[in-house]
């Protein structure tokens, strides 16, 4: 499929001049089709001798081991040279207290011909882009075993509707702010479509979305993606050629659908969920202006780490009336413990109604032991509140009761209205922080009633 060739979005000079040894190897393979075992052994050396692994050591180390395993599968001489060291390191990581990467483990073990238990069903909440990556790892392990990829294709098809909506609403609300990586998240979607084209070339690709992804990645410099992301592209492009054709049975993959709804009404594109892990409730897009994420947050406003909902099992009720669609249900607020954040005792009811006229949001806390805000992260060129104009990155801000807050980008705008006694709008710097948002709008919840109503149009 010519549409998915990445030659135009990868800068080989960026890779060859990178400080990352894996990226330099990738550049050499792309440009010369050579792979030197000495280079692969060299980037494994820093992993040796680590007796105690921190969480970061483990996460980065597992990715490095997967890169080495993929290089082994690309070259028999590399496999013969590094398999012993790689197997020893892999067993060391498996014995670590930090061990949790079953998806990566399955790929490495398959390439190294090691027998391990298959991955258990993952009970953790997975945002769409993380789920896309998990499917890619599952596909690699299945392909290396020589098994049918039918089950993988069914999982891919269950995700496709969430990525092919014409306006592609922001999916960043499903990612914890501290883990936000826009290039890698977009790359995961791009790689998922490349994988799909390999497994089932008879399926028509969503060309408008592919073009948008390619354009975005080219402007963001795809070469800045992680070395693992780039190596996954290389592997899919050079090695991944399934021999067994797969067909689609539309009745088979509905059970794989993620707990997120994506809908369009008029000029609005909405994504909404009640499940998450310190993540947002949804996003809204109207032309080029976006509400990137919204959700509850503890007071004070500076306590950004308390943002979001935390629930793996919340159920969403859906009602339709004419062109209106309403999502509603209960979810939970995260609570900090010695083992990290867990679903807390504070419950939040949310009703979100989408129509061609915009979105109505109703929030109601079951009990409110602490002061809370509902916060909204917008992306746009400017904000206007009662004739006061705010620009991104400025030190100015608005605090008070405004009739409305309008967030503008080019010829498009989203306007927020509420009957709350007061609220704040704070400019942000965008970039890689706060999901690239330019403005934060924080509305305190009435502690007496625990309720808040907001309209965005």
C-alpha positions as CSV (number, residue, x, y, z in Angstrom):
1,X,0.0,0.0,0.0
2,X,1.8,3.1,-1.2
3,X,-0.3,5.4,1.0
4,X,1.5,4.0,4.1
5,X,5.1,4.4,3.0
6,X,6.9,6.6,5.5
7,X,9.8,7.7,3.3
8,X,8.5,11.2,3.2
9,X,8.0,11.6,6.9
10,X,11.3,10.2,8.2
11,X,14.4,12.4,8.2
12,X,17.3,10.0,7.9
13,X,19.8,12.7,8.7
14,X,18.0,13.3,12.0
15,X,18.3,9.6,12.8
16,X,21.9,9.2,11.8
17,X,22.9,12.3,13.9
18,X,20.9,11.2,16.9
19,X,22.4,10.6,20.3
20,X,20.3,7.5,20.5
21,X,22.3,4.4,19.3
22,X,19.1,2.6,18.3
23,X,18.0,5.4,16.0
24,X,21.5,5.5,14.4
25,X,21.2,1.7,13.6
26,X,17.7,2.3,12.1
27,X,19.1,5.0,9.9
28,X,21.9,2.6,8.7
29,X,19.3,-0.1,7.9
30,X,17.1,2.3,6.0
31,X,20.0,3.7,4.0
32,X,22.4,0.7,3.5
33,X,20.3,-2.4,4.4
34,X,23.1,-3.4,6.8
35,X,22.9,-4.4,10.4
36,X,26.1,-4.9,12.5
37,X,25.9,-7.2,15.5
38,X,28.5,-5.1,17.3
39,X,26.2,-2.1,17.2
40,X,23.4,-4.1,18.8
41,X,25.6,-5.5,21.5
42,X,26.8,-2.0,22.3
43,X,23.4,-0.6,23.2
44,X,22.7,-3.6,25.4
45,X,25.8,-3.1,27.5
46,X,24.4,-0.3,29.8
47,X,21.7,-2.8,31.0
48,X,24.2,-5.3,32.3
49,X,25.0,-5.2,36.0
50,X,21.8,-3.5,37.2
51,X,21.0,-5.4,40.4
52,X,18.1,-3.1,41.4
53,X,15.7,-1.8,38.8
54,X,13.6,1.3,39.4
55,X,10.3,1.6,37.6
56,X,11.9,3.9,35.0
57,X,14.9,1.5,34.5
58,X,12.5,-1.3,34.0
59,X,10.2,0.4,31.5
60,X,13.1,1.8,29.4
61,X,15.0,-1.4,29.7
62,X,12.1,-3.6,28.4
63,X,11.8,-1.3,25.4
64,X,15.5,-1.7,24.7
65,X,15.3,-5.5,25.0
66,X,12.4,-5.5,22.5
67,X,14.4,-3.4,20.1
68,X,17.3,-5.9,20.4
69,X,14.9,-8.8,19.8
70,X,13.4,-7.2,16.7
71,X,17.0,-6.6,15.4
72,X,17.6,-10.3,16.0
73,X,14.5,-11.2,14.0
74,X,15.7,-9.0,11.2
75,X,19.2,-10.5,11.0
76,X,20.3,-14.1,11.8
77,X,23.9,-13.0,12.4
78,X,22.7,-10.5,15.0
79,X,20.6,-13.2,16.7
80,X,23.6,-15.6,16.9
81,X,25.8,-12.9,18.3
82,X,23.5,-11.4,21.0
83,X,21.0,-14.1,21.8
84,X,22.9,-15.4,24.9
85,X,23.3,-11.9,26.4
86,X,19.7,-10.9,25.5
87,X,18.2,-14.0,27.0
88,X,20.1,-13.4,30.3
89,X,19.0,-9.8,30.5
90,X,15.4,-10.8,29.7
91,X,15.4,-13.4,32.5
92,X,16.8,-10.7,34.9
93,X,14.0,-8.3,34.0
94,X,11.4,-11.0,34.4
95,X,12.5,-11.6,37.9
96,X,12.3,-7.9,38.8
97,X,9.7,-6.5,41.2
98,X,8.8,-4.0,38.5
99,X,7.7,-6.7,36.0
100,X,4.5,-6.0,34.3
101,X,5.1,-5.7,30.5
102,X,3.4,-8.9,29.4
103,X,2.8,-7.7,25.9
104,X,6.4,-6.8,25.3
105,X,7.5,-10.0,27.0
106,X,5.5,-12.2,24.7
107,X,7.2,-10.7,21.6
108,X,10.7,-11.1,23.0
109,X,10.2,-14.6,24.3
110,X,8.8,-15.7,20.9
111,X,11.7,-14.3,19.0
112,X,14.2,-16.0,21.4
113,X,12.3,-19.3,21.3
114,X,11.6,-19.2,25.1
115,X,8.5,-20.8,26.7
116,X,6.5,-18.5,28.9
117,X,2.9,-18.3,30.0
118,X,0.8,-16.3,27.6
119,X,-0.2,-12.8,28.6
120,X,-3.2,-12.6,31.0
121,X,-6.1,-10.4,30.1
122,X,-5.1,-6.9,31.0
123,X,-7.5,-5.5,33.7
124,X,-5.9,-2.0,33.5
125,X,-7.6,0.9,31.8
126,X,-6.1,1.4,28.4
127,X,-6.6,4.6,26.4
128,X,-7.1,4.1,22.6
129,X,-3.5,4.8,21.7
130,X,-2.1,2.5,24.4
131,X,-4.6,-0.2,23.2
132,X,-3.3,0.3,19.7
133,X,0.2,-0.3,20.8
134,X,-0.9,-3.5,22.7
135,X,-2.5,-4.8,19.5
136,X,0.7,-4.1,17.6
137,X,2.7,-6.1,20.1
138,X,0.2,-8.9,20.1
139,X,0.4,-9.0,16.3
140,X,4.2,-9.3,16.3
141,X,4.1,-12.2,18.8
142,X,1.4,-13.9,16.8
143,X,3.3,-13.4,13.5
144,X,6.6,-14.7,14.9
145,X,4.8,-17.9,16.1
146,X,3.3,-18.4,12.6
147,X,-0.3,-18.3,14.0
148,X,-3.3,-16.8,12.4
149,X,-3.8,-13.0,12.8
150,X,-7.6,-13.2,12.6
151,X,-8.1,-12.3,16.3
152,X,-5.7,-9.4,15.9
153,X,-7.6,-8.1,12.9
154,X,-10.9,-8.3,14.8
155,X,-9.3,-6.1,17.6
156,X,-8.0,-3.6,15.0
157,X,-11.4,-3.3,13.3
158,X,-13.1,-2.6,16.7
159,X,-10.8,0.4,17.0
160,X,-11.1,1.7,13.5
161,X,-14.3,3.7,14.0
162,X,-12.7,5.7,16.8
163,X,-9.9,6.9,14.5
164,X,-11.8,7.4,11.2
165,X,-14.3,10.0,12.3
166,X,-14.0,12.8,9.7
167,X,-12.7,15.4,12.2
168,X,-10.7,13.0,14.4
169,X,-11.5,14.4,17.9
170,X,-8.5,14.8,20.2
171,X,-7.8,11.5,21.9
172,X,-5.3,13.0,24.4
173,X,-8.0,13.2,27.1
174,X,-7.4,9.4,27.6
175,X,-3.8,9.9,28.5
176,X,-2.5,11.0,31.9
177,X,-0.9,14.5,31.5
178,X,2.5,13.3,32.7
179,X,2.6,10.6,30.1
180,X,1.5,12.8,27.1
181,X,3.6,12.2,24.0
182,X,1.8,13.5,20.9
183,X,4.2,12.2,18.3
184,X,4.3,8.6,19.8
185,X,0.5,8.7,20.2
186,X,-0.2,9.7,16.6
187,X,2.5,7.2,15.5
188,X,0.6,4.4,17.3
189,X,-2.5,5.1,15.2
190,X,-0.3,5.3,12.0
191,X,1.4,2.0,12.7
192,X,-2.0,0.4,13.4
193,X,-3.2,1.3,9.9
194,X,0.1,0.0,8.5
195,X,-0.5,-3.3,10.4
196,X,-4.0,-3.5,9.1
197,X,-2.9,-3.0,5.5
198,X,-0.5,-5.9,5.9
199,X,-3.0,-8.3,7.6
200,X,-5.9,-7.5,5.3
201,X,-4.8,-5.6,2.2
202,X,-8.3,-6.1,0.7
203,X,-9.7,-3.6,3.2
204,X,-10.0,0.0,2.0
205,X,-7.8,2.4,3.9
206,X,-9.3,5.7,5.3
207,X,-7.2,7.9,3.0
208,X,-8.3,11.2,4.5
209,X,-7.2,10.1,7.9
210,X,-3.9,8.7,6.6
211,X,-3.1,11.9,4.8
212,X,-3.9,13.9,8.0
213,X,-1.6,11.6,10.1
214,X,1.2,11.8,7.5
215,X,0.9,15.6,7.3
216,X,0.9,15.9,11.1
217,X,3.8,13.6,11.6
218,X,5.8,15.2,8.9
219,X,5.4,18.7,10.4
220,X,6.1,17.3,13.9
221,X,9.1,15.4,12.5
222,X,8.3,11.7,12.9
223,X,12.0,11.1,13.4
224,X,11.6,12.6,17.0
225,X,9.3,9.6,17.9
226,X,10.8,7.1,20.3
227,X,13.4,4.6,18.9
228,X,10.9,1.7,19.6
229,X,8.2,3.5,17.5
230,X,10.6,4.0,14.6
231,X,11.8,0.4,14.8
232,X,8.3,-0.9,14.8
233,X,7.7,1.0,11.6
234,X,10.9,-0.5,10.1
235,X,10.0,-4.0,11.2
236,X,6.4,-3.8,9.8
237,X,7.8,-2.4,6.6
238,X,10.6,-4.9,6.0
239,X,9.7,-8.1,7.8
240,X,6.0,-8.3,8.5
241,X,4.4,-10.2,5.6
242,X,1.6,-12.5,6.9
243,X,1.0,-15.6,4.7
244,X,-2.5,-16.4,5.9
245,X,-5.3,-14.2,4.6
246,X,-7.7,-12.8,7.1
247,X,-11.4,-12.0,6.5
248,X,-13.7,-9.8,8.5
249,X,-16.8,-11.0,10.2
250,X,-18.5,-7.8,11.5
251,X,-20.3,-9.8,14.3
252,X,-17.0,-11.0,15.8
253,X,-15.3,-7.9,17.0
254,X,-18.0,-5.9,18.8
255,X,-16.8,-7.4,22.1
256,X,-13.4,-5.7,21.6
257,X,-14.8,-2.2,21.4
258,X,-13.2,0.3,23.9
259,X,-15.2,2.1,26.5
260,X,-15.3,5.4,24.6
261,X,-17.9,6.9,22.4
262,X,-17.1,9.1,19.4
263,X,-20.0,11.0,17.7
264,X,-20.6,13.9,15.3
265,X,-23.5,16.3,15.3
266,X,-23.5,19.3,13.0
267,X,-20.0,21.0,13.3
268,X,-19.2,19.2,16.6
269,X,-17.1,16.1,17.1
270,X,-17.4,14.6,20.6
271,X,-15.4,11.9,22.4
272,X,-16.7,10.8,25.8
273,X,-16.0,8.1,28.4
274,X,-16.7,7.3,32.1
275,X,-13.7,5.0,32.4
276,X,-10.1,6.2,32.9
277,X,-7.0,6.3,35.1
278,X,-6.4,9.9,36.2
279,X,-7.6,10.9,32.7
280,X,-10.3,13.1,31.3
281,X,-14.0,12.6,30.5
282,X,-13.9,13.6,26.9
283,X,-13.0,16.1,24.2
284,X,-14.9,18.3,21.8
285,X,-13.8,19.7,18.4
286,X,-15.4,22.4,16.2
287,X,-13.2,23.1,13.1
288,X,-9.7,24.0,14.3
289,X,-10.7,24.9,17.9
290,X,-10.6,22.1,20.5
291,X,-11.7,21.3,24.0
292,X,-8.8,18.8,24.5
293,X,-9.9,17.4,27.8
294,X,-12.2,18.1,30.7
295,X,-12.8,16.5,34.1
296,X,-12.8,17.0,37.9
297,X,-9.8,18.3,39.9
298,X,-9.1,18.9,43.6
299,X,-8.6,22.5,44.8
300,X,-6.3,24.4,44.5
301,X,-6.0,24.9,40.7
302,X,-2.3,24.3,40.9
303,X,-2.9,20.6,42.0
304,X,-2.9,19.4,38.4
305,X,-1.8,15.9,39.5
306,X,-5.3,15.4,41.0
307,X,-7.1,15.9,37.6
308,X,-9.3,13.3,36.1
309,X,-11.5,10.2,36.8
310,X,-10.4,6.8,37.9
311,X,-12.6,3.8,37.0
312,X,-12.2,0.6,35.0
313,X,-15.8,-0.5,35.3
314,X,-18.1,2.5,35.0
315,X,-21.1,1.9,32.7
316,X,-22.4,4.5,30.3
317,X,-26.1,4.8,29.6
318,X,-27.0,6.1,26.1
319,X,-30.3,7.8,25.2
320,X,-31.3,9.2,21.7
321,X,-34.0,11.7,21.0
322,X,-34.1,13.2,17.5
323,X,-30.6,14.4,16.7
324,X,-29.7,14.6,20.4
325,X,-27.6,11.9,22.1
326,X,-27.0,11.8,25.8
327,X,-24.3,9.8,27.6
328,X,-24.8,9.5,31.4
329,X,-23.6,7.5,34.4
330,X,-21.5,7.4,37.5
331,X,-17.7,7.3,37.7
332,X,-15.1,7.8,40.5
333,X,-12.5,10.3,41.5
334,X,-8.9,9.1,42.0
335,X,-7.5,8.6,45.5
336,X,-3.8,8.7,46.4
337,X,-2.4,5.6,48.3
338,X,1.0,4.2,49.2
339,X,0.7,2.1,46.0
340,X,-0.3,5.0,43.8
341,X,-3.7,6.2,42.7
342,X,-6.8,4.0,42.9
343,X,-10.5,4.6,42.4
344,X,-11.6,6.7,45.5
345,X,-14.8,6.8,47.5
346,X,-16.0,10.0,45.9
347,X,-18.5,9.3,43.1
348,X,-19.4,11.7,40.3
349,X,-22.5,11.6,38.0
350,X,-22.0,13.0,34.6
351,X,-24.6,13.6,31.8
352,X,-23.3,14.8,28.4
353,X,-25.8,15.7,25.7
354,X,-24.6,16.3,22.2
355,X,-26.7,18.0,19.4
356,X,-26.1,20.1,16.4
357,X,-26.2,23.1,18.7
358,X,-23.4,22.0,21.0
359,X,-22.9,20.1,24.3
360,X,-24.7,20.4,27.6
361,X,-22.8,19.0,30.6
362,X,-24.3,18.2,34.1
363,X,-22.1,17.2,37.0
364,X,-23.2,15.9,40.4
365,X,-21.0,14.6,43.2
366,X,-22.6,12.1,45.5
367,X,-20.6,13.6,48.3
368,X,-18.0,16.3,48.3
369,X,-15.6,16.1,51.3
370,X,-13.1,18.4,49.6
371,X,-13.3,21.4,47.3
372,X,-13.4,20.5,43.6
373,X,-13.2,22.2,40.3
374,X,-14.4,21.0,36.9
375,X,-11.5,22.0,34.6
376,X,-11.6,22.4,30.8
377,X,-8.4,22.5,28.7
378,X,-8.9,24.4,25.4
379,X,-6.6,24.8,22.4
380,X,-7.0,28.0,20.3
381,X,-5.3,31.3,19.4
382,X,-7.1,33.4,21.9
383,X,-9.8,33.6,24.6
384,X,-12.3,36.4,25.1
385,X,-14.2,36.8,28.4
386,X,-16.4,39.8,28.7
387,X,-14.4,41.7,26.1
388,X,-11.1,40.8,27.9
389,X,-8.7,39.1,25.5
390,X,-6.2,36.5,26.7
391,X,-3.4,35.1,24.6
392,X,-1.5,31.8,25.1
393,X,1.6,32.0,27.4
394,X,0.7,35.4,28.7
395,X,0.8,36.2,32.4
396,X,-2.6,37.8,32.3
397,X,-5.7,35.8,33.5
398,X,-9.4,36.2,34.1
399,X,-11.1,35.5,37.5
400,X,-14.6,36.5,38.2
401,X,-18.2,36.0,36.9
402,X,-18.3,36.2,33.1
403,X,-21.3,35.8,30.9
404,X,-19.3,33.5,28.6
405,X,-15.8,32.5,27.7
406,X,-15.1,32.2,24.0
407,X,-12.1,30.3,22.7
408,X,-11.1,31.1,19.2
409,X,-8.9,29.6,16.5
410,X,-9.0,31.1,13.1
411,X,-12.7,31.3,11.9
412,X,-13.9,28.8,14.5
413,X,-14.8,29.2,18.2
414,X,-16.2,27.3,21.2
415,X,-18.1,29.3,23.8
416,X,-18.5,28.1,27.4
417,X,-21.4,29.4,29.6
418,X,-22.3,28.5,33.2
419,X,-24.4,29.9,36.0
420,X,-21.5,29.4,38.5
421,X,-20.8,32.4,40.7
422,X,-17.3,32.7,39.3
423,X,-14.6,30.9,37.3
424,X,-11.0,31.4,36.2
425,X,-9.4,31.3,32.7
426,X,-5.6,30.9,32.7
427,X,-3.3,31.0,29.6
428,X,-1.0,28.0,29.1
429,X,2.1,27.6,27.0
430,X,0.9,24.6,24.9
431,X,3.7,22.5,23.5
432,X,4.2,19.1,25.2
433,X,2.4,20.2,28.4
434,X,-1.2,19.9,29.4
435,X,-2.0,18.0,26.2
436,X,-0.8,21.0,24.1
437,X,-3.7,23.1,25.5
438,X,-3.4,26.9,25.4
439,X,-6.0,27.8,28.1
440,X,-7.3,26.3,31.3
441,X,-10.9,27.2,32.4
442,X,-11.5,26.1,36.0
443,X,-15.0,26.3,37.5
444,X,-15.5,25.5,41.3
445,X,-18.3,23.1,42.2
446,X,-20.9,24.4,44.7
447,X,-20.0,22.4,47.9
448,X,-23.5,22.6,49.2
449,X,-25.1,20.9,46.2
450,X,-22.2,19.2,44.6
451,X,-23.6,20.2,41.2
452,X,-22.5,22.2,38.2
453,X,-24.1,22.8,34.7
454,X,-22.1,23.9,31.7
455,X,-23.0,24.5,28.1
456,X,-20.4,24.6,25.3
457,X,-21.4,25.6,21.7
